[in-house]
Amino acid sequence: MRTEVFDIVRQLPWPTPYTGRAVSNEFSARWHGREAELRGALPEQATSYAQAAAAGDLATAVVWGGEGLDLVRDIQPAEQILARIMREAEETRRRLVNP
C-alpha cells in the first residue's frame, strides 16, 4: 500500500506526494486514512512504534515494498514454484534445441 503513516510515526517529514510503498500490517490498517489522528497521538505512538521496530515486530514496523510487490497475485508452496520454473525451463530448452 502507498501510505505516509510510517513516515509520520517515525517523524520523518516527506513531501505529501511522495508516499512510501509498504507491506500492509496491523499498524497501517489501524492508521492509514487516519493520519491526522496519528499526528495527534504522537509522541506515545512514536515511542511504542520505536519499541516495536527495535523488537522486530513486523505487525507494527514498516516493511518497505518495491514496485514488484504489486505483481504478487498469490502465494504458492515452494514445490509448485520450482516445478513451474523447471517446466518452463525445459520448454524453453526444447524450443532452442529443436526450433
Secondary structure, 3 states (H helix, E strand, C coil): CEECHHHHHCCCCCCCCCCEEECCCHHHHHHCCCHHHHHHCCCHHHHHHHHHHHCCCCCCCCCECCHHHHHCCCCCCHHHHHHHHHHHHHHHHHHHHCC
